[in-house]
Amino acid sequence: MEKAYISIGSNKGNRFYNLQEALVQIQKQIGVLTNLSSIYESSAWGFEGPDFFNACIEIQTDFSALELLEKLLKIERKMGRIRSINPGYSSREIDLDLLLFEDQVINNEHLILPHPRLELRNFILHPMCEIAPDLVHPQLEKDMSSLLDICKDNSNPSKLPLSQWSLDIFSNDQFLVFEGNIGVGKTSLAEKIAADFQARSLLENFSQNPYLENFYAKPDRFALSLENYFLEDRFRQFKIFLDGSAAHKFAVADHSLFKSLVFAKINLSPLNFLDFKNNFERLARELVFSQKVIFLKKPIQKLMEQIINRGRSYEQKITSDYLEKIERGYQNFENEGLSFTSNSIDLTNLDFLHDERAYQIILQRIKAF
């Protein structure tokens, strides 16, 4: 995939909504959001008009630079932007500029890269310095910080808190379910979102399973008892939770019901799993609900480090081989075809507990599907 930087701006209509919607459409149509600046408010540049909201983003994409530009223009048109053939600037619902695409230098009738006025505009240089201060302009051979230092633009954009991106990010009728391997961060993310957005949360009651410690010590002997207990307990907990959700329609969970199938297929014999699956399907027919599932991913080594660091005694017997089996189990489950909306987020470089930017990137990825 190729790395690209895009400037997003709006000074007409609901500026904040316009930026959010553009960011959603870029993720849906162009690529993966990998970095996100704060929103900056600044005076109109080159004409008299309302103040702008501006931001810059970094994405990974499979499209070429020209294909990316064409998609940006299509998003602009869909959002009401009509680019005038007349010279000069005017107010606009949305303004999407391709700033840089890897280190490519292009100058033809369709596209100029890097953006020809990038180094002249503080409303671009400020957010670019926030997300990529050391990025070198391939023609000017200066990094973004140096370009900002010598920029003759006297404007001083006002920086909004990063959290502004997600003030109204979730609709009232979503049930977000986080899934993934042991130690990937499901509970931490669910708890953080629940606290920040006053959502109801359903957290797995794994520590109450009386067979858990024995299973890690003697898996062959206690696997069936472990999985049967989890199956019944998860369905009971979900039913109680969903029955009480009428007044609070936005909710999060750190585990799914189908998790029982993934782990049981790994831990049980084929014959025991067949009976287990039949029981699961019987229970599932009695509990139908809408959900959005987000599969969280990290490398196995990172998972092992997290398991060791959190220090649960019964988990210290977990091996990387077992985590590999679980990872393949989830992948096989996804490949079989899902009956619900799902997406995946790689958390390898997104420390959402200690990095607000990482957290906001995750929230914007969730919003985009």
N, C-alpha and C positions, 0 to 999 in steps of 0.2 A: 504494500500500500504506500501511497505517496502522502507527504505532509504538506498541508496548505494553511495559509492564514487568511482570514476573512474579516472585514470590518462590517459591522451592523449599525445602522443609524435610523433614527426616526424623529421628526419634529411636527408631525401632523396626526391628528386623531389621538387615540390612546397610545402614547409612545411606549409605555412599558409593555402593554399587550402586544404591540407590533414587534418589539424585539423578541419577546417570548415565542410568538408564533413563527417568526422567521427562524429562530433557533430550532424549533420543533421540525419545521419543514426541511431545514438543512440536514438534520439527522436522519429524517425519513428518506430523503431523496439523494443525498450526496455521500455521507460518510459518518464516521464515528467521532464524536466529540472527545478530544483529548486534553484540551485546556480552555480556560474561560476567564476573561478579565472581569473586573468590576464594571458596573455601568457608570459612565461619566456624563455629566450634564454640562453643555457648553453652548456658547452663542453660535448662531448660524454663521457659517464660514462662506464668505464671498457674496452674501446678499442679506437684506433685512428680512427677518422672519422669526418665528418662535424658536426658543432654545431647543437643542437636540439632546436626545439620549443616544450615546454611542458606546460601543463595546467591540472588543476583538476576540476572536476564537481561533483555536487551532483544531484542525480535523485531520483524520486519516481517510483517504479515499482511494478507490480503484479507478476513478475517472481521470482522463487527461485534463490539463489546464483548460483547454478550450471547451471540453464537455462540461467541466465544472462551471465555467462562466455562463454557458448557455442555460444550465439548470438554475443558477442564481437569478438570471434575468426572468426565467419562467416563474420563479417564486415571487419576484417583485411584481410581475404582471398579475398574478393570482391574488396578491394582496392589495391591488389597486394602484400600483405605481405605473405611470405612463411616462417613459423617458422622452423628453422633447428633443426635436432635431435642432431647435433654436439654441444659440449660445447662452451661457449663463446658468445660474442655479435658481432653484425654487424649493418651496416646502414639499415634503414627500412623506407618505405613510411609511415607506421603508426604503432604505438605501443599502444595497449589498455590493461591496467592492472586494474583488479578489486582489489581495495585497502581494502575496508571495506564494510561489509554488515550488517547493524544494529550493534549489539554487538556479532555477531556470531563468534565462533572459530571453524574452520574446518581444518582437516589435513588428507587428504586421497590421493589416487593416482590421483584423478581428480582435486582437488582444495585445496589450502592452504589459509586460512583466519585467521587473517589479512594478507595482502601481506607480505611475509617473509623478504623483504628488505626495507620496507617502511621507517623505522627509520634510515636507513643508507644513504638516498639520499636527498640531499638538493633540487634537482629539483622537488621532490615530497613534501617535508616538507614546502618549501616556499609557493607554491600555496595552500596547505592544511591549512596553518596558515592564509592565506588570507580569506578563506571561512569558516573555522571551527576551530579556534584556541583553543577552549575549549573542542573539541572532544577528549575523552579519549580512548587510545589504550586498548582494552579489555584484552590483555595479559600483556603488560608492565605497565599498570595502570598509565600512564602518558599522559597528553594532548599533542596536536600537538605542542604548543608553547614550552613546556618543552623538547620535543624530539628534536626540532630544536636547542635549547640552548645547548644540550649536544652532538649533532651530530658531528662526527669526520670528516665528509666530508668537505674538505677545499674549495670546489668550491663555487662560488658566482654568482648564476643565475641573469641575467639582466632582470628586469621587464619592459614589454611593457605597454603602456597605455591600459586601458580596451577597449577604443574605437577602438583599432586595430581589434577586433573581427568583426566589422561591416563595414569595409571600403568599401567593394564591395558587400554588402549583398543583394541588390535588383537588379533584372534584369530590363531591359529597357522596358518590355512590361507588367508590372503589374499595375492593378488598385486595390488598397487596400481600402476596405470599412469597417469602424469601426461601430459597432452597439452595442446597449445595453440600459439599463435603464437610466432614467434621473439622471444626476449627476455622472455617472460611470467614466467619463474621456475621452470620445470619442474625443471631440474637442481638448483638451490639447495634447493628443497623436498624433492626426493627424497633428496639427500645429508643434509639435516638430520634427516629422519625415520629414515633408515637408521642414522645415528650415535646418535640418541637411543633407538632401540628395538632396536638390535643386529640389524638386518635386512640381508639380502643385497640388493645394489643392482646394477641393470643400467643403466649410463650410456651414452648414445649416443656412438659412436666417430666423430663427424662430422669431426673434424680430420684423420683419416687418409684421407679421400676425396681422391684425387689430382686430381679435377676441380673441387673446390669453388671455389678462387680463380678459376680460368678461367671457371667458370660465371657468377660475379658480374660478371666483365669482359665476357664474350661469351655471354650466356644461350642464344641460339638455336643456337649452334654446339656447346655442351657439355651441354645439358640432358639428352639421351638417355643419354650416358655417365655423367653424374652420377647420374641416377635408377636406372639399372641397377646401378651399383656399390652404392648405398644399399640397394636391394632385396635383393641377394644377401648383403650384409654383415649387414643387420638380421636376416634369417632365420637366418643362421649363428650370430650372437651369441645370439639368443633360444634356439635349440636347445641350444647349449652351456650356457647359463645354466639353462634348465629341467631339463636332464639332471642338473645338479649341485645341484638345490634340494631333494632328498628329505629331507635332514637339517635344512633351514632353510625351513620352510613359509611364513613371513612374509617377503615380498620386495617391493621397490619398483623401478620403472623410470621413467626420465625421457622415454621415448618409446614409441610403439606400433609394431606392424607395419603397421597400416593407414595410418600417416603417409605411407608410400610412395605410396599411392593418392591421398591428398589433394594432395601436392605434384606428383606426376606429372601429374595432371589439369590443374594450373595451367601446368606448364612444358612439357608435350609437345604435339605436334600430335594431333588426334583419331585419326589412323591409328596413330601410334606408341603412343598411350595404350591403344588397343584391344589391341594385342599385349602391352603392359606388363601390363594388367589380367589377361589370360589367364595370363601367367606368374605373377603374384601369386596367383591363385586355385589354380594348380597347387601352388605351394609351401605355401599355407595349408592345403590338404587333408592335408598331411604333418605339420602341427604344430598340434594342437588342444589348447587349455588354457583354464582358467578365469581370468578377470581382472575387476577392477573398474577402470573408467576414469574419471578425474576430469579434466574439461576446465577448464583454468585460463584466465581472461579478464582483460584489461586494455584500456583505451582505446588506440588506435593511437599517440597522442602519447606516452603513457607508455612504450610499447614502443620508440618511436624514441629516447627519452631513455635507456632502458636499453641499447640497442644502442650508442649513442654512448659512454656511460659505461664500458662494459666494454672498449671499445677494440680489438676484433678488426679488423685492417686490412681483410680481405676483406669484412667486413660493412658497412663504411662506405658502400658503394655501394647498400645496400638503401634503397628508397624507401617512403614511406607508401602509395603505390598498390599496391606489391607486397604489403605487409602486409595491406592491405584485401582483396586477392585471396585470400590465405591464410585470413583470417578467414571470408570467404564460403565458401571451400572446406571448412573444418571445419563450418560451419553447414549446408551442403548435405549433407555426409556424415551429420551427425546426423539431418537431416530425412528421409533415405532409410530410416531404421529400422536400429537396431543389434541385433546378435546377442549383446550382452554388457551387463552392468549398468553404467550410467554416470550421472554427475551433473556439474554445473558449479559452480565457485566463482569469484566475481568478486573479484580480488585488489586492486582499485583502492585501497581504504582498509585493506588488511591487509598491513602490512610485517612479515612473519613473521621476517625476519632480525634486526630490531632491536626488536621489540615482542612480548614474551612473550604478552600478552593476544591479539594478533592470531593468533599461532601456535596458541594453545589453541582459539580460535574455529574455525580451519581444521580442526584435529584433530577437534573435536566435530562439525563438518559432515560430515567424512569418515565418522565412526562412525555417523552417522544414516542412511546409505543402504546 
